[in-house]
């Protein structure tokens, strides 16, 4: 069976990484690639290893597939515009947004889907190399999902479908799990360097610590995985580290630490109930920073 020809509109970091994976597994034949400019389309084609840079799609897509790798806010307008310009729409169309419903693609046909790979794409080449095992969370028409599942699985993805009641909430969950983890790591690195740890050593040690925590979270509820002085309500230890944070960091960074610590105490209460020191802890964590 011949692999479908896939055209792409909007080929940024996520799109070019995913298409590179699908092309490498021979799951698709890459067709036209349309991006912000012809030059950027050519750059995307070079990374993918296949395709034809183009300023716009041909008028008829016939039996071809179409992927929209555009920002969330551009999807509806792009779908409407393409529907008015194409003489024949795609056999299947999908986008990569985690927060926008696949229904936004309805002007382009009934065989439509949204596939959200749970992978950071800050480095497209690295992401493509490490795509194996990536969860690809999808929703849409049954025909589109049935066709896309083997394509993403051939590239090593773990394809799972769901019927979302609130896609924005789902997207917020992925932002909290991935983007916020990076912010927390940045805060931890800053404190480690302030403590006198070599920056490269801090990067590796803290990442390893987080890997261990993530491994625990994969096996148990968050409350059970929680440890540390705030979970134990160790008031003396918490006062020491709170003082250090407020002495070393500026207002915004120490406020971030306090907000995370308060959330830690609240999660700990779900695990072990209220403890006598919790009131003092929460009061301490609501004070203003000492350093400006």
NUKOL-747288 format. One line per 10 residues: number of its first residue (from 1); their letters; for each residue x, y, z of N, C-alpha, C. Coordinates in steps of 0.1 Angstrom, whole numbers, plus 5000, padded with zeros to 4 digits. Each point is the difference from the previous one (the first is absolute). Layout:
# residues N
NUM> A> X/Y/Z/X/Y/Z/X/Y/Z  ...
END
This chain:
# residues 292
1> XXXXXXXXXX> 5008/4988/5000/4992/5012/5000/5009/5013/5000  4997/5009/4991/5008/5012/4999/4998/5009/5012  5010/5006/5005/4999/5009/5011/4993/5013/4996  4992/5006/5008/4994/5012/4996/5010/5012/4998  4996/5009/4990/5009/5011/4999/4995/5011/5009  5009/5005/5008/4996/5010/5011/5006/5014/4996  4991/5010/5000/5004/5014/4998/5000/5006/5013  5008/5011/5002/5001/5007/5013/4998/5015/4998  4992/5006/5008/4999/5014/5001/5003/5004/5014  5011/5008/5001/5005/5003/5013/5010/4989/5005
11> XXXXXXXXXX> 5013/5003/4998/5009/4989/5003/5011/5005/5009  4995/5003/5013/5010/5004/5010/5006/4989/5007  5005/5001/5012/5008/4990/5007/4992/4987/5001  4988/5001/5005/4993/4987/5003/4996/4993/4987  4995/5008/4990/4996/4994/4987/5012/4994/4993  5011/5007/4999/5011/4994/4992/5006/4988/5007  5000/5000/5013/5005/4988/5008/4991/4988/4997  4987/5002/5001/4990/4989/4998/5000/4995/4986  5001/5009/4990/5000/4995/4986/5013/4993/4997  5011/5004/5006/5012/4993/4998/4999/4986/5005
21> XXXXXXXXXX> 4994/4998/5012/4998/4986/5005/4991/4992/4991  4989/5006/4996/4991/4992/4991/5006/4997/4986  5008/5009/4995/5007/4997/4988/5010/4989/5001  5008/5001/5011/5010/4990/5003/4995/4986/5001  4987/4999/5005/4994/4987/5002/4993/4995/4987  5000/5009/4990/4993/4997/4987/4985/4999/5002  4995/5007/5011/4986/5000/5002/4993/5010/4991  5007/5010/4995/4994/5010/4991/5010/5003/4989  4995/5006/4990/5008/5006/4989/4998/5015/5002  5011/5007/5002/4999/5015/5002/4998/5007/4987
31> XXXXXXXXXX> 4990/5008/5000/4996/5008/4988/5005/5014/5002  4991/5010/4998/5004/5014/5001/5001/5005/5014  5009/5008/5003/5002/5006/5013/4999/5015/4999  4990/5006/5006/4997/5014/5000/5003/5006/5014  5009/5010/5001/5003/5006/5013/4999/5015/4999  5006/5007/5009/4999/5015/5001/5006/5006/4987  5010/4994/4995/5007/5004/4988/5005/4988/4992  5003/5003/4988/5006/4989/4991/5013/4995/5006  5008/5009/5006/5013/4997/5006/4998/4991/5012  4990/5004/5009/4998/4991/5012/4994/4987/4996
41> XXXXXXXXXX> 4992/4999/4989/4995/4988/4995/5011/4991/4996  5010/5006/4993/5012/4992/4995/5008/4995/5012  5001/5008/5011/5007/4995/5012/4993/4988/5006  4987/5001/5000/4992/4989/5006/5002/4987/4991  5000/5002/4987/5001/4988/4991/5014/4994/5002  5010/5008/5003/5014/4995/5002/5000/4992/5012  4994/5004/5011/5000/4992/5013/4991/4988/4998  4989/5001/4993/4991/4988/4998/5007/4989/4992  5008/5005/4990/5006/4991/4990/4992/4997/4988  4989/5007/4998/4991/4997/4989/4990/5012/4999
51> XXXXXXXXXX> 4993/5001/4989/4990/5010/4998/5004/5010/4990  4991/5009/4996/5002/5011/4991/4996/5013/5006  5009/5009/5002/4996/5013/5005/4990/5007/4990  4990/5006/5006/4990/5007/4991/4995/5012/5007  4995/5010/4992/4994/5012/5006/4986/4998/5003  4993/4991/4993/4986/4996/5003/4997/4987/4995  4990/4993/5004/4996/4987/4996/4994/5000/4986  5001/4989/4993/4993/4999/4987/4985/5000/5002  4993/5003/4990/4985/5002/5001/4993/4987/5004  5005/4988/4996/4993/4988/5004/5009/4991/5007
61> XXXXXXXXXX> 4995/4995/5012/5008/4990/5008/4995/4986/4997  4989/4998/4994/4995/4987/4996/5000/4990/5011  5009/4990/4999/5000/4989/5010/5011/5003/5011  5006/5012/5000/5011/5002/5009/4995/5004/5014  5010/5000/5009/4998/5004/5014/5005/5014/5002  4995/5007/5010/5005/5013/5003/5002/5002/5015  5011/5005/5004/5003/5003/5014/5002/5015/5002  4993/5006/5010/5001/5014/5003/5009/5001/5013  5012/5005/4999/5008/5002/5011/5001/5014/5005  4988/5007/4999/4999/5014/5002/4998/5003/5015
71> XXXXXXXXXX> 5003/5012/5005/4996/5004/5014/4985/4998/5001  4995/4998/5013/4986/4998/5003/4991/5011/4994  5004/5012/5001/4991/5011/4996/4999/5002/4985  5008/4993/4992/4999/5001/4986/4993/4988/4993  4996/4990/5008/4994/4988/4994/4987/5003/4993  4991/5006/5007/4986/5002/4995/5001/5009/4987  5007/5010/5000/5001/5009/4988/5007/4993/4989  5010/4992/5003/5007/4992/4989/4991/4990/4994  4992/4993/5008/4991/4990/4995/4989/5006/4991  4995/5011/5004/4990/5007/4992/5006/5005/4987
81> XXXXXXXXXX> 5011/5006/5001/5007/5005/4988/5003/4989/4990  5005/4989/5005/5004/4988/4991/4987/4994/4993  4990/4999/5008/4987/4994/4995/4995/5009/4988  5002/5013/5001/4995/5009/4989/5009/5000/4988  5012/4996/5002/5010/5000/4989/5002/4987/4993  4999/4989/5007/5003/4987/4994/4988/4995/4992  5002/4995/4988/4990/4994/4992/4996/4986/5006  5010/4993/5005/4997/4987/5006/5008/4999/5013  4993/4998/5011/5006/5000/5013/5008/4987/5003  5007/4999/5011/5008/4988/5003/4991/4988/5004
91> XXXXXXXXXX> 5005/4988/4998/4993/4988/5005/5000/4999/5015  5010/5006/5006/5001/5000/5015/5008/5013/5004  4995/5007/5010/5007/5011/5005/5001/5000/5015  5012/5004/5006/5001/5000/5014/5009/5012/5004  4999/5004/5013/5009/5010/5005/5007/4994/5013  5009/5008/5006/5008/4995/5011/4997/5007/5013  4990/5008/5000/4997/5008/5013/4994/4991/5011  5004/5003/5012/4995/4993/5011/4988/5007/5006  4997/5012/4996/4989/5008/5006/4988/5003/4991  5002/4998/4987/4990/5003/4990/4994/4987/4995
101> XXXXXXXXXX> 4986/5000/5000/4993/4988/4995/5003/4997/4985  4999/4988/4996/5001/4996/4986/4989/5006/4992  4989/5004/5007/4988/5005/4992/5004/5013/4993  5010/5007/5004/5004/5012/4993/5004/4997/4986  5003/4988/4996/5004/4996/4987/4988/4996/4991  4988/5001/5006/4988/4995/4992/4998/5006/4986  5004/5013/4998/4999/5005/4986/5008/4991/4990  5010/4993/5004/5008/4992/4991/4995/4986/4999  4990/4996/5007/4995/4986/4998/4997/4993/5013  4993/4989/4999/4996/4993/5012/5010/4991/5006
111> XXXXXXXXXX> 5010/4996/4992/5011/4991/5004/5011/5009/5006  4999/5003/5013/5009/5010/5006/5003/4995/5014  5011/5005/5005/5005/4996/5013/5010/5011/5006  5002/4999/5013/5011/5008/5007/5008/4989/5007  5013/5001/4997/5010/4991/5007/5010/5008/5007  5001/4998/5013/5008/5008/5009/5011/4991/5006  5012/5000/4994/5011/4992/5005/5006/5006/5013  5001/4992/5011/5005/5005/5012/5015/5000/5001  5006/5009/4993/5014/5001/4999/5004/5014/4999  5011/5004/5006/5006/5014/4998/5007/5001/4987
121> XXXXXXXXXX> 4998/5010/4992/5005/5001/4987/5010/5012/4999  5006/5004/5011/5010/5011/5000/5011/4998/4990  5004/4987/4999/5011/4996/4990/4993/4990/4991  4996/5004/4988/4993/4990/4991/5007/4988/4997  5013/5001/4997/5008/4988/4997/5001/4990/5011  5002/5006/5012/5001/4992/5012/4987/4993/5003  4989/5008/4998/4987/4994/5003/4996/4989/4990  5004/5001/4988/4998/4990/4990/5008/4987/5003  5012/5002/5004/5008/4988/5004/4995/4993/5012  4993/5007/5009/4995/4994/5012/4985/4999/5000
131> XXXXXXXXXX> 4994/4999/4989/4986/5000/4999/4994/4986/5004  5007/4990/5000/4995/4987/5004/4995/5000/5013  4987/4994/5002/4994/5000/5013/4991/5012/5003  5001/5010/4991/4992/5012/5003/4985/4998/5000  4993/5004/5010/4985/4999/5000/4995/5010/4990  4991/4996/4991/4994/5008/4990/4985/5000/5003  4995/5010/5006/4986/5001/5005/4991/5006/4989  4990/4993/4995/4993/5004/4989/4985/5000/5002  4993/5009/4993/4985/4999/4999/4996/5005/4986  4988/4996/4996/4995/5003/4987/4990/4990/4995
141> XXXXXXXXXX> 4999/4999/4987/4990/4991/4994/5007/4986/5000  4991/4990/5001/5005/4986/5001/5008/4996/4988  4997/5005/4988/5007/4996/4988/5014/5006/5001  5001/5012/5004/5013/5007/5001/5009/4993/5010  4994/4997/5012/5008/4994/5011/5005/4986/4996  4991/4992/4993/5004/4987/4995/5012/5001/4990  5000/5010/4992/5010/5001/4990/5013/5005/5006  4999/5009/5010/5012/5006/5005/5007/4991/5010  4993/4992/5007/5006/4992/5011/5012/4992/4995  4999/4992/4989/5011/4992/4995/5012/5009/4995
151> XXXXXXXXXX> 4996/5011/4995/5011/5009/4995/5009/5005/5011  4994/5005/5011/5007/5005/5011/5007/4988/5008  4994/4989/5000/5006/4988/5007/5012/4995/4992  5000/5002/4987/5011/4995/4992/5012/5009/5003  4998/5012/5005/5011/5008/5004/5004/4999/5014  4994/4990/5007/5004/4998/5014/4991/5006/5010  4990/5008/4995/4990/5007/5009/4991/4990/5007  4995/5004/5011/4989/4992/5007/4987/5008/4998  4992/4995/4991/4988/5008/4996/4988/4996/5009  4994/5010/5006/4989/4998/5009/4989/5011/4997
161> XXXXXXXXXX> 4988/4995/4999/4989/5009/4997/4992/5004/5012  4994/5012/5000/4991/5003/5011/4989/5009/4995  4989/5002/5008/4989/5008/4996/5000/5012/5010  5007/5011/4997/5001/5011/5010/4988/5007/5003  4998/5004/5013/4989/5009/5003/5005/5014/5001  5014/5002/5002/5006/5013/5001/5014/4999/4995  5003/5002/4987/5014/4999/4995/5009/5010/5006  4995/5012/5004/5009/5010/5006/5005/4995/5013  4991/4993/5008/5005/4994/5013/5010/4990/4997  4999/4992/4990/5010/4989/4997/5013/5007/4996
171> XXXXXXXXXX> 4999/5010/4992/5013/5007/4996/5006/5006/5013  4992/5006/5009/5006/5006/5012/5007/4989/5008  4994/4988/5000/5007/4989/5007/5014/4997/4994  5001/5000/4987/5013/4997/4994/5010/5011/5002  4995/5013/5000/5009/5011/5003/5005/4999/5015  4991/4997/5009/5004/4999/5014/5011/4989/5002  4998/4988/4993/5009/4989/5001/5013/5002/4993  5000/5007/4989/5013/5002/4993/5006/5014/5002  4993/5010/4996/5006/5014/5001/5003/5004/5014  4991/4997/5009/5002/5004/5014/5012/4992/5006
181> XXXXXXXXXX> 5002/4988/4995/5011/4992/5005/5013/5007/4997  5001/5006/4988/5012/5007/4996/5002/5012/5009  4989/5007/5003/5001/5012/5008/5005/4996/5014  4995/4989/5006/5004/4995/5013/5015/4996/5000  5004/4994/4989/5014/4996/4999/5009/5012/4999  4995/5011/4993/5008/5012/4999/5002/5006/5014  4989/5000/5008/5001/5005/5014/5009/4992/5008  5000/4987/4999/5009/4991/5007/5014/5003/4997  5003/5001/4987/5014/5003/4995/5005/5013/5006  4992/5010/5000/5004/5013/5005/5004/4999/5015
191> XXXXXXXXXX> 4992/4993/5007/5003/4998/5015/5012/4992/5002  5002/4989/4991/5012/4992/5002/5013/5007/4997  4999/5009/4989/5012/5008/4997/5003/5010/5011  4989/5006/5005/5002/5009/5012/5006/4993/5012  4997/4987/5001/5006/4993/5011/5014/4996/4998  5006/5002/4988/5013/4997/4997/5003/4988/4992  4989/4994/4995/5002/4988/4991/5003/5004/4986  5009/4992/4994/5004/5003/4986/4987/4999/4991  4999/5010/4991/4988/5000/4992/4997/4988/4992  5011/4994/4994/4998/4987/4992/4996/4989/5009
201> XXXXXXXXXX> 5006/4999/5012/4997/4990/5009/4985/5001/5005  4996/5013/5002/4987/5002/5005/4990/4996/4989  5003/5003/4988/4991/4995/4989/4997/4985/5000  5011/4993/5001/4999/4985/4999/4994/4995/5013  5004/5005/5012/4995/4994/5012/4985/5003/5002  4996/5012/4997/4986/5003/5002/4991/4993/4989  5005/4998/4988/4992/4993/4990/4999/4985/5004  5010/4995/5006/4999/4986/5005/4990/4999/5011  5000/5010/5009/4991/5000/5011/4986/5000/4995  4997/5009/4990/4987/5001/4994/4996/4987/4993
211> XXXXXXXXXX> 5009/4993/4993/4997/4988/4994/4995/4989/5010  5007/5000/5011/4996/4991/5011/4986/5003/5004  4996/5012/5002/4987/5004/5004/4990/4997/4990  5003/5002/4987/4991/4997/4989/4998/4985/4999  5010/4992/5003/4998/4986/5000/4991/4995/5011  5001/5007/5011/4990/4997/5011/4986/5003/4996  4999/5012/4994/4986/5005/4996/4994/4991/4990  5008/4993/4992/4994/4991/4990/4994/4987/5006  5004/4998/5013/4996/4987/5007/4990/5003/5011  4998/5012/5004/4992/5002/5012/4993/5014/5000
221> XXXXXXXXXX> 4990/5002/5008/4993/5013/5001/5010/5011/5004  4997/5012/4997/5009/5012/5003/5002/5001/5015  4989/4998/5007/5001/5001/5015/5010/4990/5006  5000/4988/4994/5009/4990/5005/5015/5003/4997  5002/5006/4988/5013/5003/4995/5007/5012/5008  4991/5008/5006/5005/5012/5007/5009/4997/5012  5011/5007/5001/5009/4999/5011/5006/5013/5004  5008/5001/5010/5007/5012/5003/4996/5007/5012  5006/5011/5004/4997/5007/5013/4986/5006/5000  4995/5005/4989/4986/5005/5001/4990/4989/5001
231> XXXXXXXXXX> 5002/4989/4994/4992/4988/5002/5000/4995/5014  5012/5001/5007/5001/4995/5014/4996/5011/5010  4997/5012/4995/4997/5012/5009/5012/5002/5010  5012/4999/4994/5012/5002/5008/5002/5016/5001  4995/5006/5010/5000/5015/5000/5014/5006/5001  5009/4994/5008/5013/5005/5001/5008/5000/4986  4999/4988/4993/5007/4999/4988/4994/5009/4989  4986/5002/5000/4994/5008/4991/5003/5015/5002  5002/5004/5013/5004/5014/5003/5014/5002/4994  5009/4991/5002/5014/5002/4995/5000/5001/4985
241> XXXXXXXXXX> 4993/4992/4993/5001/5001/4985/4992/5012/4995  4989/5003/5007/4992/5012/4996/5009/5013/5002  5007/5000/5011/5009/5012/5002/5011/5001/4989  5006/4988/4997/5010/5000/4989/4995/5005/4987  4988/4995/4996/4994/5004/4987/4998/5015/5000  4994/5005/5011/4997/5015/5000/5012/5008/5001  5011/4995/5005/5013/5008/5000/5007/4999/4987  4998/4989/4993/5008/4999/4987/4993/5004/4988  4987/4999/4999/4992/5003/4988/4993/5013/5000  4997/5005/4989/4992/5013/4999/4985/4997/5003
251> XXXXXXXXXX> 4992/5010/5000/4986/4999/5005/4992/4990/4992  5001/5001/4987/4992/4991/4991/5004/4986/5002  5013/4997/5001/5004/4986/5001/4997/4994/5013  5002/5008/5011/4996/4995/5013/4985/4998/5002  4993/5009/4993/4985/4999/5000/4996/4987/4993  5007/4996/4989/4997/4988/4993/5003/4988/5010  5011/5000/5007/5003/4989/5009/4989/4999/5011  4996/5011/5005/4989/5000/5011/4987/4995/4994  4997/5003/4988/4987/4995/4994/5001/4985/4999  5011/4995/4995/5002/4986/4998/5000/4993/5014
261> XXXXXXXXXX> 5006/5006/5010/5000/4994/5013/4986/5000/5006  4992/5010/4998/4987/5000/5005/4992/4988/4994  5001/4999/4987/4993/4989/4993/5005/4986/5005  5013/5000/5004/5005/4987/5005/4994/4997/5014  4999/5010/5008/4993/4998/5013/4986/4995/4998  4993/5006/4991/4986/4997/4998/4998/4985/4994  5010/4996/4991/5000/4987/4996/5003/4990/5011  5010/5004/5008/5003/4992/5012/4989/4998/5009  4991/5010/5002/4988/4998/5008/4991/4990/4995  4999/4999/4986/4992/4990/4994/5005/4986/5003
271> XXXXXXXXXX> 5013/4999/5002/5007/4987/5003/4999/4996/5015  5003/5010/5009/5002/4996/5014/4991/5008/5009  4991/5008/4994/4992/5008/5009/5007/5012/5005  4993/5008/5008/5005/5012/5006/5010/4997/5011  5011/5008/5001/5009/4998/5011/5002/5014/5007  5004/4999/5012/5000/5012/5009/5009/5011/4993  5011/4997/4994/5009/5010/4994/4995/5006/4987  4989/4994/4994/4996/5005/4987/4996/5014/5000  4993/5005/5010/4996/5014/5001/5012/5009/5000  5010/4997/5008/5012/5008/5000/5007/5000/4986
281> XXXXXXXXXX> 5000/4988/4994/5007/4999/4987/4993/5009/4990  4986/4999/4999/4993/5008/4990/5001/5015/5003  5001/5004/5013/5002/5014/5003/5013/5005/4996  5011/4992/5002/5013/5003/4996/5001/5002/4985  4993/4991/4992/5001/5000/4986/4992/5011/4994  4992/5008/5008/4992/5011/4995/5007/5013/5002  5012/5000/5006/5007/5012/5003/5007/5006/4987  5004/5012/5000/5006/5006/4989/5015/4997/5000  5006/5001/4988/5015/4998/4999/5008/5010/5008  5011/4996/5005/5009/5009/5006/5009/5008/4991
291> XX> 5003/4993/4988/5009/5006/4991/4992/5006/4988  5004/5012/4996/4993/5007/4989/5010/5003/4989
END
